[in-house]
């Protein structure tokens, strides 16, 4: 069996693939957080719970309505994103004139309530969600076996991330969002309905979390605590990339997934902490994050 | 919408920033096609008056009628859709947008706005620098951009706040030419200015503000006879 740096290629590329998949989820989730923070100035601590809701929504659609994975991929972001719109209208909209801390506390409280409700109803052992038939199996690449579903997750995440980047950086709607991030009062004085834009942006960010949840369901199973474990790492990714930076979130998400995967190969003991070590170093050298600007 | 007559009527307008009461019953009228100045020292309430017309202050009361529509209870994005364009004191150029993105940002609020080509003809520097980041432009170019972007929207009532502040005399002269061109095209303009020498030859009427209310008003024809009073109010 061939080796690289004394590590079997099968094991090395296997861990890199796992890193890339984790990176896909980090990128999708941190992208949603960046979009929300950029316009709303809210640190959405409920993001992990909303990711979990996306996975549960897919499970409900399958088990209660018989709607398969592809339907879930379409409907879950819309359904969970709609709950985000309700949260923004009823609760978050009352906090914009207050300190960031209030938004963080509210969304943290919401996360605890949502996770508590799901755990009370479904326990914490996890519910199975099968890989869709068309994405079952694996491809033999010669140096490793590539599971088709995992390849799909990476490719689709990349497409969604760069689609979102294009929307924000290259379209008229995106220019409204970017300008609204800088000076919402002036954008409103140009005739743009900023409150509605804010509401839809929060719904969109939550929808991205739900989309990640649907994609995660066949890999990690559906569990009320699946978001809680992930969200702390995702916050570290956002801090490293730069709060509110769209491209920073995407690149840092994938990059840190790979770093985590490589650490598992070369020094497994540090694999759970490497991202936080990088975060500490970045904060010392560049407090605004690798791609962020001081606000 | 009235074809002639009043474009803007402000009556007993009070405004607050938090607990701070900044306007104490402002009354003014701007007729279609006029250039009207709001003169006064810093802190007299001129910028607050413009922001209150647009609904950009924390709280306001009284009456603001734009094109015959009472707007005191409307949010600012609905008010400007009645045909207002606002050029803020700090210019409000967005750093995350290119010059052209800044120019194209405000949506059209009415038909009949200038085309991008017309705007580039009026402000040739902007065409040359359209791909540059908005905040990389010089102060004068940023001011041109701030003016240009509201001309695209079809707004016929322009609220211009301290557009000459901090600019070189040659740029101020260029802006004066632009204001004259806009007046010839029938735009209605409210000009908040400290630079009296810039504003005086352009305006049809003047309002002088002090302590958050209108202290004096007079026409351009009365200007000569009011100079002593103006020196007292403005220190010019």
Interface residues (C-beta under 8 A of the other chain):
Chain A: X172 X175 X176 X178 X179 X181 X182 X183 X185 X186 X187 X188 X189 X190 X191 X192 X193 X194 X195
Chain B: X54 X56 X75 X76 X77 X80 X81 X86 X88 X92 X94 X95 X96 X97 X101 X104 X105 X106 X107 X109 X153
